Amino acid sequence: MSAIPKHRRPRRRATRVLAVAAGLATVGALAASLPASAGQDHDRAGGGSKGKHSRTVDVQLLSFNDFHGNLQPPAGSSGQVTERQADGSEKKIDAGGVEYLATSLRTARKGNPYSVTAAAGDLIGASPLLSGLFHDEPTVEAMNKLDLDVTSVGNHEFDEGAKELARMQNGGCHPKDGCFEKGKGGKGKKFEGADYPYLAANVTDEKTGKPILKPYWVWKHKGVKVGFIGVTLEGTPDIVSADGVKGLKFHDEIETVNKYAKILDKQGVKSIVTLIHEGGVPKTQTYNYDCDSPGAGDGISGPITTIAKGITPKVDALVTGHTHNAYVCTIPDPAGKPRMVTSASSFGKLYTDTTLTYDRKTKDIVRTSVKSANHVVSREQAKAPDMTSLISRWDKLAAPVANKAVGYISGDIPGRGAGVPESPLGDLISDAQLAHAKSIDPEADLALMNPGGIRSDIVYKASGSEGDGVVTYGEAFTVQPFSNTVNLVDLTGAQLVTGLKQQVSGSNEASPKILQVSDGLTYTLDMTKSGADRVVADSIKLNGKAIDPAATYRVAMNSFLAGGGDGFAELGKGTKPVVGSDDLKAFNDYLTANSSADKPIAPPKADRITIVK
């Protein structure tokens, strides 16, 4: 094991304007956290650009996205990437875990004196218990240690609201749960916050109209300057709880980036990178495919393609995220010139290494020389010992909760990585929510679960000392970390049909969000058709009987869906609401009541939705 490398720079905290304690309770505290054009010289060991007196110098941009607090290696298919082999075959590789990510980044930096590390949002939120139990303080600490320089916010940075995001940046103990660790004299050890700036150019305070975070940041090293503009998707309010975005306004990504690119340009910063928490969908799930190949099976689609084509040519590269996909592509800018657009999957399984050739005379990036590639964060390399120590420290605090057995399974139950519209774990969670709903109201008819709320698989192999087939509280928490409640509402049959059609229409038409359904609800999804017609209305049945448009059905769903989240506006129109327990408790209670070491739960067949391709 190698020695722990020293930090490449002094803690940025010395250069920040800290908000006073009272300011932490306001959205405005975020805007006070960094100077308008804060920069930091980064002295790294190593040689090599293009010569001391060369006109150009290579800037190494290391980037990743959608880490989601995965300090430990993700389990099951959630912790694998697919690699295309030379003969055209595909290979699954175990990847991820912050111990390996830190080693990968530190190794990549060697010999690159001009190196900057950036991220494109969702570093926190929807995290496994090791981080989520402590409001993601462990992940922020880990990002500090691996020397992240800058990140944009993503939608999940708003899961606990703007005040909590301010605490992530500025530090301080949690307002309700307090300090999690003990410091000197037995007193609570204060959380220090992020050394790196969070950027949110397109998120403003509704009252003041000002950005809640600094919109941009400038990296500086020996006369080289690279500006970073950070934005999240404009549709964040549609996929985050209402409380998380209360008092905030989210603006158009293209207009916002173009606005601040012009400001940076006037300041003499000609080299600009956009960190944007929005992404695309590649034609293949192999991380190393040739995105720019003229072949029919290559390229990407999705929101980022339109956004990239609209962002000013002043921006030299886009680091993207949100879709959890891997790609390194060029998309033409408004002037028709190719521009690099990258994404590094999720959960720290990949990192992107991009070379930006900086022209000292023009102060701009030589776009024709930009090169980029995604690299696997292999688990066969040495672990970073400081990250191992960090995990061990927090694991001791989490262990009493995390290691409690809540159920038993007879085999892997795929969820997040199932790769199909209906997953076995989606069925299991829906059944659990219906069982919980019936315990509150025996008249409950069915349950619906949003696929984005399922954050991992449940695997048969033991993750610790609990034994194979044992589901622990920590594993269940990783699957459902959002603290939603299970709500009951009345919907008419017509509303239920409309809600199912919204899976594949409106804001979900380009990228369908297929709801997971409880036992007894069946229907056909015809993917050869388009829009709402993909849901075959007369095929929708409950316990074998066609849905009656005029009848009333008692429907269980989590509070996010009951609020119309994920584009399901019709589900938000339910009447006679009843709020049950949180969804994790409902799931754990179901596992405990329906399984034992002698009679484990078998993976559901996932045969409730018939797919026509």
N, C-alpha and C positions, 0 to 999 in steps of 0.2 A: 504493500500500500504506500502510495506516495505521501509526502508531507503536505500539510494543508497550505495552499498558496496564500500569500498575503493579499489583502484587499488592494485592488489596483488604484484606489483613490481614497482620499479622506472621506469620511461620512458626509454626505451632502447636507446633513442636518446643520452643519456649521454655517452653511450659506443660505439657509432658509429663514424666512420671516415666520416665526411660530405664532400661531393664533393663541390668544389668551384662553384660559379655561372656559370662560363664559362664551367665547366665540365658537367653541366646539359644538355648541348646541344650535348653531345656525348654519344654513346652507352657505352663507357668505364666508364661513370659516375656510371653506375649500379654496376660494379665490385668493385668500390671503396667504396661502401656504408657500408660494414660490414667486420670486421676482419675475417680471414680465419676460425677460430674455435670459433667464438663468442658464448658465453653461458651466461646464467643468472640464478642465484639462485632464486628460487621461494618460498618464505616463505608464506605459507597459514595457516590459523587457522584450527584446527581440529586435531583429533588424528588418529589413526588407521592404520597402515600397519599390520605388523605381529609381533609387539613387538620391543622395542628399540634395543635389542641385537640379534634379529632374523637374520638368514642368508639371508632370502628373504624379499623383500618389494614389495608391490603392487603399481605399477605406473598406474594411471588412464589416459588414452588417450581419450580425447573428440575430436570428429572430425566432419566436415561437408564439403560440396562441392557445387559448382555451385550456389552460392548465387545470382549472377547477379544483385546486387544493389536493391534487393527487401526489402527495408526498411519498407514499409507498407505491410500489409498482401496481398498476391496475390489474384486477383479476380477470381471468377468462378472455373472451374475444375482445373485451374493452382494452386489454393490454397487449394487443397484437397489431402489427402492420403487415400489409401484403406487399411482397417484393416480386417484381417481374424478373425472371431469370433470362439468361442469354438465349435459351432455346424456346422462349415464349411461355414457359410454364410459370406457375405462381407458387410462392413459398410464404408461409406464415412465420413471422419472427416476433418473439416476445420482446417488448420494448417498454421504456418509461420507468418512472421513479426518480425522485429528485436527487438521490445519491448518484445515479448514472447521468442525469441531465447536467449536473454540476461538473462532473468529470468530462463529459463531452464538450461542454462550452469552454472549459479551461484548457483542454487539449487543443481545441480549434483556434484559440487565441494565440497560441505559441507561434512566434515568428511573425506576428501581425501587430506592429506597434500602433497602427491606426485601426482600432477595433471598437465597435459600439454594439451594445446588446439591447434589443427592443422587443416589445410584445404588443399584441393586438387585442387585448382585453379578455375578460372572463378568466383572469388568473385566480379569482376567488368566487365563491358562490357555488351552490350545488356540489359541495365538497364532501368527501368521505368524512367519517366521524373524527378521525385524528386531527383534522383541521376544522371541520364544521362545528364540532362541539365547543371549540374555543373561538368562535366567530372569526375564523381564518387568520388569527394572529400567527399561528405557526407557519402558514404559507408566506405571509408578508416577511417574516423573519428569514425564511429560506431564500426568497427572492433577493433580499438584501445581501445575504451571504454569497449567492452566486453572481453578484455584481450586475444585476439588471440595471440598465441606465434610464429607461423610460418606457412607459406603456400608455396605450389608450385605455379608456374604460370600455367595458362591454355591457350588455344588458344585465348580466348577473352581478356586476358591481353595485347595482341598485336594489338587490334583493332585500336588504335591510334598510333601505332608504338613504337619503343624502347625508343625514347626520352621522350615520355609521360609516359611510364612505369618507367623510371628513376625518373620522377617528382613524381609519386605516391610513390616511395620509399623514396626519399630524401626531398620532399617538394618543395615549391616555387609556385608562382602564374602562371596561365596559360599564355603561351607566346602570345596568341592572345586575349583571353577574360579577362585576368588580374585577379585581386583578386575579389572574389564574395561577401565577407563580409567586413564591415567597422570595423576597430579597433580603438584604442585610437586616439583622435585628428582628427577623420574622415578619416584617411588614410586607405588604403587597408590592410586587415588582411591577413597575409601570411599563406598559407596552409602549415601545418607542416609535412605532409607525414606520412608514416606508421611506427609505433613503432616495428612492426614485420618484419622479413626478408622475402623477396620473394626469392625463390630458383628456379634455372633453370639450372640444371647440363648439360642438353643436348642441350642448345642453346648457340651458339658461334658467335663471330664477324667473318665475312668472311675474313677480312683483317688480324686480329691478331691471330685468331684461339682460342682465350681465351673465357671462359664463360662470358656472359654479366651480370650475377648475380652470387653470391656465390652458388656453387653446393650443399653445405650441411651446416648444423648448428647443434650444440650440446647443448641439454638441460641438465642442471646440477642442482642437489639439494641434499645437504648433502651426497656427495660421489657417488650419483647415476648419471650415464650418459646415455643418449639416443641420438643417432645420427639420424638426419633426412636428407634424400636425396630427392630433389625435381626435377621432370621432367614433361614435357608436352608431348603430343603425337607427334611422329616424323612427322606425316602428317599435322601438323599445317599450313604449307604454302598452302595446298590444300583447306583450309576452312577459311582462313583469306585473306583480300585484299592484293594485292601485295605490296602496300605502307606500310602496317603494318609490314611486315617481310623483308623489303628491307635491305640488308646488313647483314642478319642473316642466320645461317645455323643450321638446326635441325637434331639431331643425333639419332641413334637407342636407344630405351629406355633400352633394356636389357644390351647392352654393356656398356652404360653409368652408369647405377646403379651398375653393377658389378665392374666397375672401381673404383668408389668412395666408395663402400662398403669395398674394399680391402684397400683403403687409411685410412678409419676410423678404420678398424681393426688393422692396423699397429700403429695407434695413441693410441691404447688401448681402443677404443670404440667398445665394442662387441655387444651392444644392438642397433639395427638399424631398423628404420621404413622408408619405401619409401612412399612419397607422389606423386602420379602419376595421371596426368590428362588424363586418358584413362580408359575405363570401359567395362562393359559387359551388357548383356541383360538377366534378370531372366525369368524363365518360367511362372511366375505369377506377377501381379502388386501389390499384397498385400505386404506391407512393412515387415510384421512380419512372413512370411512363413518360414518353416524349409528348408533352402537351402541345408543342408547336408543330408536330408532324402533320403533314397534309392528309393523313389517313382519316377515313370516315369515323373511326372509333376514338378519335382524340379530341382535345380541346375541353373547354368548360362552358357551362351555362349558368344561369341564375342571376341574382341581383347585381353582383359585382361586375358583370360584363357591361351592363348599362352604365353603372356608376363610373367605371374606369374610363369609358369612352367620353364621359362628360367632364372629367377632372382636368383642369388646365395643364398644358404641356410644361408649365413651370415645375410641376411635381415630377420627380425622376423615377420613383418606384413606389409601389403600394404593398404594404404588409397587411394581410387580411386575416379574417377568422370567422367565427360564428357557426359555420356549417360543419366544422370538425373534419374537413376534408384535407387532402394533401395535393398540392399542385404547384408547379413552377411554370408559369405561362407568360407570354407576351400578348398584350391586348393593345391595339392602337389607341393613341391619345387623340384629342380633337383635331390635331394637325396631321393625323394619319401615320405618325411615327410609332414604332413598337415601344412598349414600356413594360417593365417587369412587374408581374403581379404574383405574389406567393402566399402560401398557407401551409402550415406544418402540422396538419392533423389535429390532435388534441391530447390532453393528459400528459404532456411532456414525452411523447413517444418519438417525436421527430424534432429536429431543429433545422432551420434554413441558414445556409451560408451564402451570402450575396457579396460579390465584389463590385464596389462602386468606384470607378476611376475618376478621381477629382483633378480637374485642370486648375492649377494655381493661378493662371492668368485670368481665365474667365470666371473662376470661382464656381464653376458648374460641373455637373457630372457628364462625362463623355458617354452618352447613352448607348452608342454602338459597342462599347466595351463592357457593358454590364453583363456579368455572369452569375448564375445562381443554381443551387441544387439543394435538395432535401437530404438529410442524413439521419439514419436510424440511431436512436439513443439505446444502444445495445446493453443488455444486462450481462454480457460476457466480459465487459471491461471492469476495472477496479471501481469500487464505491468511493465516493468522496467522504473521508472520515468525519469532517465537520457536519455533514448532512446526516450521517449515521448517528452521530451524537445528538443532533437536534431531534430526530425522530424518536430516539430512545427516551429523551427527556420528556417529550410531550406524551409518548405512549404510556409512560408510567402514570401520568395524570388521568389518561383516558381509560386505562385498563379495567378498573372496577366496573365501568359502564359497558365498555366495548366487548368484553369477553363473555358476557352473560349469554347463555344459549336460549334461543327463542323458538327453535323448531328444527325439524329434520327433513332431509330430502334424499331421494334415491339416485339422483343424477343431476347433471348440470341443467339449470333453467335459464336459457338465454333471454335477455331483455334488450339492453341497449345495443348490443352487437348482433342481434338476430338477423338483420339484413332483409327482413320481410315485413309487410304491413302489420301482420298480427304476430305477436311473440308469445311464447309460453309464459314468460313472466308477466306480460301484460294481462293475460287471462287470469293468472293467479291473483294479481293485485286487484283486478276488477271483481273477482269472486269475493275477495276479502272485504272490499268496500261494500258490496251488497250484503254480506253477512252482518257487517257492523250496522248498516242502515236498517236491516230487519230487526236488530236488537233494540233499535230506537222506535221503529214504526213497522210492525209486521206487514203493512200494506206495501212496502217497498217492492218495486217490480224489477228494476235492472240497475246496473252501474256502468258508467263510462269513465275511462281513464285516458288522459292526454299522453301521447308517446314521449314527449319531451320531459315529462316528469319522472321517467324511468331512467336512472342515471348509470346503471351497470347491470351485469349479469349476477346471478347467484350460482356459484360453482360448488361442485361436490367435494373437491379436494380441499383439505383443511388449509386455512390461511395462517394458523398458529398452532397452538397445542390443543385445540378443542376437539380434534378428530374429524375424519372424513364424514361428510353428510350432515354435519352440524351447522346450522345457521345461527350466527351470533348477532347480537344487537348491533354491533359495529357494521357487519355486512349488510344488514337490513337498512341501517341508516344510510349507507352508501347508495343504496337503491333509491330511497325516498328521503332526501335531506331537506325538503323545503318547508316543513312545518305547516303544511296546508291542513285544513280541517276537512272532514267528510261531511258534505252538506246534502240535504234532501230537499227536492223541489217538485212541484207539480208541473208537468208539461203535457200539452195535448199531443195526440198522435201526429198531427200535422207539424207541430213544432219539433218533435223528435225526428221526423223525416227530414225537415229542413236543416236541423242541426247536423245530421249525418251527411247531408249534401254539402255542407260547409267544409267538410274534410277536404274536398277536392275542387272547391270553387272559391270565388272571391280572392282574398289574400292568400289562400292556400292552394290555388289552382296550379301555380308553377311548381310548388314544392308541397305536395299533399301531406297533411297531418292526420294519419289514420288512427282514430280512437280505438282503444282496447275495450272490449265489451265483455260483460259478465255472461256466465253460462245461461243459455236459454234464448239469447238474442242472436239471430242469424240473418245474414243477407249476402247479396252478391255485389262485388265491386268489379265493374267491367272497364279495365284500363285501356281497351281499344277505343273507347269513346272519349269525349272531352268534357271538362267542367263538371257541373252537377249531374250530368247524364251518366257519369261513371257509376253513381249509386243507382242500382236497379230498384226503383221504389217499390214495385209489387213483390220484390223478393224479401223485404224486411218483415221478419216474423219474431214473435215472442212466444216461446214455448210451443212452437209449431203453428201459431195463429197469426194471421196477417194483422199488421198494425192498423187500428181503426183511427182515422184522422180526427174524428170527433170525440174519441174517448180520452180520459185523463190517465196519465201514467205517473207513478211516483218514482222519480229518478235520483239515484245517488251519484255524486261526482265530487271531486275536490273543490275547495273554495276558489281556486284559480279558474277552473272551467265554469263554475257557477257564477263567476263575475264576468263571463264572456271572453275570457282569455284565449289566446292562440287563434283569434279570428272566428270563434264560435259565438257570435253575437246572439243567436237564437237561444242557446243554452243559458244565456244570462237573463232571459225573460221569464224564468220559472217563478211560480207563485207558491205561497204557503211554505216558505223556507224554514228548515230546522237545521241547526248546526250541531254536528256530532263531535266526536273526539278527533285528534289529529290523525292524519293518514298513516303515519308510521305505527302508531299504537294499534290502529285497525288491522294493519298487516301483521304485526307481531302477535296480536291476540289470535288471529286466524291460524297462523302457523302453530302456535302453542296448542290451540284447541283441536287441530286436525292432524297432528303428527306426533310421533314418538320415535324413540330409537328402534323399536320393533316394527312400527308401521309408519315409515317415512312417506312424505308426499312425493308422488311421481310427477315428472314434468308434464304439464298439460299438453294436449295434442295440437293446440292452436289451429282448430278446424272450424271456427265459428264464422269466419268471413271467407267466402268462396271468391277466389281471384280469377278473373278472365284476362289473359294477356294477349 
